[in-house]
Amino acid sequence: MKDAVQPDVIVIGAGVVGLSAAIAAQARGLSVTVLDREGPAAGASAGNAGAFAFTDILPLASPGILKKAPKWLLDPLGPLSVPPAYAAQIAPWMFRFWRACSASRVAHSTTAQTAMMDLSKAELEPFLAETGTLPMLRKEGNLQVYESEAELKASLPGWTARAEHGIEFRHMGAAEMAEIQPGLASRFTHGTFTPGWYSIADPKLYTLALADHFRAKGGVIERAEVTALKPIEGGVELTADGKTRRAEQVVLSAGAFSHQVARTLGERIPLETERGYNTTLPQDAFDLRTQVTFGGHGFVVTRLSTGIRVGGAVELGGLKLPPNFRRSEAMLKKAQAFLPGFKSEGGVQWMGFRPSLPDSLPAIGRARATGRVVYAFGHGHLGLTQSAGTARLVADLLTGRRPAIDISSFSPQRF
């Protein structure tokens, strides 16, 4: 083991992906330090919907989203929006997103995503058991609801793709939906229940528990903003808060800020920011039995140990624009209409940055400039879902093992 001054590995980012990778590297006998600009669970790992969405194998970039996008974009508070002040800046990313929507690319992304989901699901429970967080796991499923038979039929190609990959689900009418989740508005006439959809009691508490486990095993977490990386003989030099540090290897897992650090190694990775919004309400806001997805409106309602969370939607607005909490309020009003009796008082609003690449796949692999830097970012909506699988792959790369699955589709250089 190396001393604390120069650890074997420095992980940049103390979100759920970074901490999971740090724990996996630690379990392989490596000394690990984690650096984060704000500390553990300060970003998207704190405010997500808490789902391990292993059945969510279809990329956001798809022909279906292209059909819906024009209608959604006309509504500034709808499921998908681009603030006018950011439209020109995001245009190159949107062009790449459009290209990723071709049938052949969607098929490729779906196959790669499925392999990643299978690995992540296989790794999850052993990882939770090792970190003492298994009691936080819930297996309550997910109910996707539709407002007409036509809306259900429009979703069938996606369900067919899931069926081809062995994912269990069942379509149902209003009466069967009511048995799973009482209290839905009568406008929802059809639904699809996915029993293999897991969740965590609370994503922030889970991520903080990972930080505690990592420290208890001898890991170090420090608050520092890394702004540059430089290959040196036998390792990597980092610039953090104006000071330099060294490590034999580095894992870059800084969420939506990762591309800024990668740029100092000469790589321009098209990472963008899906700004997600939610409101977390008291436990008695509604008698929620399963996570409910209102896909036509771009949001979900989730039961956490700390309350009821209403959130989702996609705002492609970058890192600098101020939050538009009218988006949270719009989802809350819809939740009231869709779940009669829903109590909307006493909520806490949140906005966070989801790091997203145009083809909906993460960047996992070595930097072009040096094999001693491993990238692990860009998971979009699926950071929590794919955290254990990503940790396994990162640990394999750090220790020179063959990765558990083919990671060529996740190459950071694929763009």
C-alpha positions in Angstrom: 0.0 0.0 0.0 1.2 3.5 -0.8 1.2 6.3 1.7 -1.5 9.0 1.7 0.7 11.5 -0.1 0.8 9.4 -3.3 -2.0 6.8 -3.4 -2.2 4.1 -6.0 -5.4 5.7 -7.3 -7.1 9.0 -7.1 -10.7 9.0 -8.0 -12.1 12.4 -9.1 -15.7 12.6 -8.1 -17.6 11.5 -4.9 -20.9 10.7 -6.5 -22.4 7.2 -6.6 -20.2 6.2 -9.6 -17.0 7.6 -8.2 -17.4 6.2 -4.7 -18.5 2.8 -6.1 -15.4 2.7 -8.3 -13.2 3.7 -5.3 -14.6 0.9 -3.2 -14.1 -1.6 -5.9 -10.5 -0.5 -6.4 -10.0 -0.6 -2.6 -11.3 -4.2 -2.6 -8.5 -5.1 -5.1 -5.9 -4.0 -2.6 -5.2 -0.5 -4.0 -4.8 2.6 -1.8 -7.4 5.1 -2.9 -8.1 8.8 -2.4 -11.3 10.5 -3.6 -11.3 14.2 -4.5 -14.5 16.1 -5.0 -15.3 19.8 -5.5 -18.2 19.7 -3.0 -17.9 16.4 -1.1 -19.9 13.1 -1.2 -23.4 13.0 -2.7 -23.5 16.7 -3.6 -24.7 16.4 -7.2 -27.1 14.2 -9.1 -26.4 11.3 -6.7 -28.4 13.1 -4.1 -31.5 14.1 -6.0 -32.2 11.3 -8.4 -35.4 9.1 -8.4 -33.6 6.3 -6.6 -34.2 3.6 -9.2 -32.0 0.8 -10.4 -33.6 0.8 -13.8 -32.1 -2.4 -15.2 -35.0 -2.8 -17.7 -34.3 0.7 -19.2 -32.2 -0.6 -22.0 -33.5 1.7 -24.8 -31.4 4.8 -25.5 -32.9 8.2 -25.1 -31.6 8.8 -28.6 -34.2 6.9 -30.7 -36.7 7.4 -33.5 -39.5 7.6 -30.9 -38.0 10.6 -29.2 -37.6 12.4 -32.6 -41.3 12.0 -33.1 -42.2 13.4 -29.7 -39.5 16.1 -29.5 -41.1 18.8 -31.7 -44.3 18.8 -29.6 -42.3 18.7 -26.3 -40.0 21.5 -27.4 -42.9 23.8 -28.0 -43.7 23.6 -24.2 -41.0 25.4 -22.2 -42.2 23.4 -19.1 -42.6 20.1 -20.9 -40.7 16.8 -20.7 -37.9 18.1 -23.1 -36.8 21.7 -23.4 -33.8 23.7 -24.5 -33.6 27.3 -23.0 -33.2 29.8 -25.9 -30.1 31.2 -24.2 -28.4 27.8 -24.6 -29.8 26.7 -28.0 -26.8 27.8 -30.1 -24.2 26.2 -27.7 -25.9 22.8 -27.7 -26.5 22.6 -31.4 -23.5 20.4 -32.2 -24.5 18.0 -29.4 -28.1 17.9 -30.8 -26.7 17.0 -34.2 -24.8 14.1 -32.8 -27.9 13.1 -30.9 -30.0 13.2 -34.1 -27.4 10.9 -35.8 -27.6 8.5 -32.9 -31.3 8.1 -33.5 -30.8 6.0 -36.7 -32.2 2.4 -36.5 -28.8 0.8 -36.8 -27.2 2.9 -34.1 -30.2 2.4 -31.7 -29.8 -1.3 -32.2 -26.1 -1.1 -31.4 -26.7 1.1 -28.3 -29.5 -1.2 -27.1 -27.2 -4.3 -27.3 -24.4 -2.5 -25.4 -26.7 -1.0 -22.8 -28.3 -4.5 -22.2 -24.8 -6.0 -21.5 -24.1 -3.1 -19.1 -27.4 -3.6 -17.4 -26.9 -7.3 -17.0 -23.5 -6.8 -15.4 -24.8 -4.0 -13.2 -27.6 -6.1 -11.9 -25.4 -9.1 -11.3 -22.9 -6.9 -9.4 -25.4 -4.9 -7.4 -26.5 -7.2 -4.5 -23.0 -8.5 -3.8 -21.8 -4.9 -3.7 -24.6 -3.8 -1.4 -23.8 -6.8 0.9 -20.1 -5.9 1.0 -20.8 -2.2 1.8 -23.5 -3.0 4.4 -26.2 -1.3 2.4 -28.3 -4.3 1.3 -31.2 -3.4 3.7 -31.7 -0.2 1.6 -32.6 -2.2 -1.5 -36.3 -2.3 -2.5 -37.9 -4.5 -5.1 -41.3 -2.8 -5.7 -41.3 -2.7 -9.5 -42.4 0.1 -11.8 -45.8 0.9 -13.4 -45.7 2.8 -16.7 -49.2 4.4 -17.3 -50.9 5.4 -20.6 -53.9 7.6 -21.3 -55.2 5.6 -24.2 -54.9 2.3 -26.0 -53.2 4.2 -28.8 -50.5 5.4 -26.4 -49.9 1.9 -25.3 -49.7 0.6 -28.8 -47.2 3.4 -29.7 -44.9 2.0 -26.9 -45.0 -1.6 -28.0 -41.9 -1.6 -30.2 -39.9 -0.6 -27.1 -41.5 -3.4 -25.1 -40.8 -5.9 -27.9 -37.1 -4.9 -27.8 -37.1 -5.5 -24.0 -38.8 -8.9 -24.5 -36.1 -9.9 -27.0 -33.6 -9.3 -24.2 -35.5 -11.4 -21.7 -37.0 -8.5 -19.6 -40.2 -9.5 -17.8 -43.3 -7.2 -18.0 -47.0 -7.4 -18.4 -49.5 -5.0 -20.0 -52.8 -4.4 -18.2 -56.0 -2.4 -18.0 -57.3 0.0 -15.4 -58.6 -2.7 -13.0 -55.3 -4.6 -12.7 -53.4 -1.3 -12.5 -55.6 -0.3 -9.5 -54.6 -3.5 -7.7 -50.9 -2.6 -8.0 -51.3 1.2 -7.4 -54.7 2.4 -6.1 -55.7 6.0 -6.6 -54.7 6.6 -10.3 -56.9 9.1 -12.2 -59.4 7.5 -14.5 -57.7 9.1 -17.5 -55.0 6.4 -17.3 -56.6 3.4 -19.0 -53.7 1.1 -19.7 -50.3 0.3 -18.1 -47.2 -1.8 -18.1 -45.8 -3.3 -14.9 -42.1 -4.2 -14.8 -41.4 -6.3 -11.6 -37.6 -6.3 -12.1 -37.3 -2.6 -11.4 -35.4 -2.1 -8.2 -34.9 1.1 -6.1 -32.9 2.4 -3.2 -34.4 3.7 0.0 -32.9 7.1 -0.5 -30.1 7.8 -3.1 -28.4 10.5 -1.0 -28.3 8.4 2.2 -27.0 5.4 0.1 -24.2 7.5 -1.4 -23.2 8.8 2.0 -23.2 5.3 3.4 -20.8 4.3 0.6 -18.6 7.2 1.7 -18.7 6.0 5.3 -17.8 2.4 4.2 -14.9 3.6 2.1 -13.5 5.7 4.9 -13.9 2.8 7.4 -11.7 0.6 5.1 -9.0 3.2 5.1 -10.0 5.4 2.1 -9.5 9.2 2.1 -12.1 11.7 0.9 -11.0 15.3 0.5 -12.8 18.4 -0.8 -10.8 19.7 -3.7 -11.5 20.8 -7.3 -9.4 19.1 -9.9 -8.8 21.3 -12.9 -6.1 19.6 -14.8 -4.4 16.2 -15.4 -0.9 15.6 -16.8 0.8 12.3 -17.7 4.2 12.0 -15.9 6.7 9.1 -15.7 5.1 6.4 -13.6 1.8 8.1 -13.0 -0.4 11.1 -13.3 0.0 14.7 -12.0 -3.2 16.5 -10.9 -3.8 20.2 -10.3 -6.3 20.6 -7.6 -7.1 24.0 -5.9 -3.9 25.3 -7.4 -1.7 22.6 -5.9 -0.3 19.5 -7.5 -0.8 15.9 -6.5 0.4 12.6 -7.9 -1.0 9.1 -8.2 -0.1 6.0 -10.1 -3.6 6.0 -11.7 -6.6 8.3 -11.9 -10.3 7.6 -12.4 -12.2 10.6 -13.8 -15.8 10.3 -12.6 -16.7 13.9 -12.0 -20.2 13.8 -13.5 -21.3 16.7 -15.7 -17.9 18.4 -15.1 -15.8 15.5 -16.4 -15.3 16.8 -19.9 -13.7 19.9 -18.6 -11.0 17.9 -16.9 -10.6 15.5 -19.9 -10.0 18.5 -22.1 -6.7 19.2 -20.3 -5.5 15.8 -21.7 -6.4 17.0 -25.2 -9.7 15.2 -25.5 -12.9 16.9 -26.5 -15.7 14.6 -25.4 -19.3 15.8 -26.2 -20.7 15.6 -22.7 -23.8 17.7 -22.1 -26.0 18.4 -19.1 -29.5 17.2 -18.7 -30.8 19.4 -15.9 -33.2 17.3 -13.8 -35.8 18.8 -11.5 -37.8 17.3 -8.6 -39.8 18.0 -5.5 -39.6 15.8 -2.4 -42.7 15.8 -0.2 -43.5 14.4 3.2 -44.2 10.6 3.5 -47.9 11.1 3.7 -48.3 13.0 0.5 -49.7 9.9 -1.2 -50.1 6.1 -0.6 -47.5 5.1 -3.2 -47.0 1.3 -3.6 -44.7 1.3 -6.6 -42.8 3.8 -8.7 -45.1 5.3 -11.3 -43.9 6.6 -14.6 -46.0 9.1 -16.5 -44.0 8.6 -19.7 -46.1 10.8 -21.9 -45.4 13.7 -19.5 -41.7 12.8 -18.8 -41.7 12.4 -15.0 -42.0 9.7 -12.3 -43.3 9.6 -8.7 -41.2 7.6 -6.3 -41.5 6.5 -2.7 -38.3 7.0 -0.7 -37.6 6.4 3.0 -37.4 10.2 3.3 -40.6 11.1 1.4 -42.4 11.1 -2.0 -40.3 12.4 -4.9 -41.9 13.9 -8.0 -39.3 14.5 -10.7 -37.8 14.0 -14.1 -38.0 15.7 -17.4 -35.0 16.9 -19.5 -33.8 20.5 -19.8 -30.7 20.7 -21.9 -29.4 23.9 -20.4 -25.8 23.4 -19.4 -24.0 24.2 -16.2 -24.3 27.9 -15.8 -28.0 29.0 -16.4 -30.0 29.6 -13.2 -32.5 26.9 -12.3 -36.1 27.2 -13.6 -38.1 25.8 -10.8 -41.3 26.4 -12.7 -40.4 23.0 -14.2 -40.7 21.4 -10.7 -44.0 23.2 -10.1 -45.4 22.0 -13.4 -44.7 18.4 -12.6 -46.2 18.8 -9.1 -49.4 20.2 -10.6 -49.6 17.2 -12.9 -49.0 14.8 -10.0 -52.0 16.4 -8.2 -54.2 15.9 -11.3 -53.0 12.3 -12.0 -53.1 11.1 -8.4 -56.3 12.5 -6.8 -55.8 13.2 -3.2 -52.1 13.9 -3.7 -50.9 16.4 -1.1 -48.5 18.9 -2.6 -47.7 21.0 0.5 -44.3 21.1 2.3 -42.1 20.0 -0.6 -38.4 20.7 -1.1 -37.3 21.6 -4.7 -34.1 20.4 -6.3 -32.2 20.8 -9.6 -29.2 18.7 -10.6 -26.9 17.9 -13.5 -27.1 14.6 -15.3 -24.0 14.0 -17.5 -25.2 12.8 -20.9 -23.5 11.7 -24.1 -25.3 11.9 -27.5 -25.8 8.1 -27.9 -27.0 7.5 -24.3 -24.1 5.3 -23.4 -21.4 6.2 -20.8 -17.7 6.8 -21.4 -15.8 4.0 -19.8 -12.2 3.3 -20.8 -8.7 4.7 -20.9 -7.7 8.2 -21.9 -6.1 8.6 -25.2 -3.1 10.5 -23.7 -2.3 7.9 -21.1 -3.5 4.5 -20.0 -3.1 5.6 -16.4 -6.3 7.7 -16.6 -9.6 5.8 -16.7 -12.8 7.6 -17.6 -16.1 6.6 -16.0 -18.7 9.2 -16.7 -21.7 10.2 -18.9 -24.3 7.8 -17.6 -27.2 10.2 -18.1 -30.2 9.0 -16.1 -28.5 5.7 -15.3 -25.6 6.6 -12.9 -27.1 4.9 -9.9 -28.4 2.0 -12.0 -25.0 1.3 -13.6 -22.8 2.3 -10.6 -21.9 -1.3 -9.5 -21.3 -2.5 -13.0 -19.1 0.5 -13.8 -17.2 -0.1 -10.5 -16.4 -3.6 -11.6 -15.2 -2.4 -15.0 -13.0 0.3 -13.6 -11.5 -2.0 -11.0 -10.7 -4.5 -13.9 -9.0 -1.7 -15.9 -7.0 -0.5 -12.9 -5.7 -3.9 -12.1 -4.9 -5.0 -15.6 -7.7 -7.6 -15.8 -9.8 -8.2 -18.9 -13.0 -6.2 -18.4 -16.1 -8.3 -17.4 -17.9 -7.3 -20.6 -16.8 -5.9 -24.0 -16.4 -2.1 -23.4 -15.6 -1.1 -26.9 -19.1 0.5 -27.3 -18.3 2.7 -24.3 -15.0 3.9 -25.6 -14.4 7.6 -24.7 -12.8 8.0 -28.2 -15.9 6.8 -30.1 -16.9 10.3 -31.0 
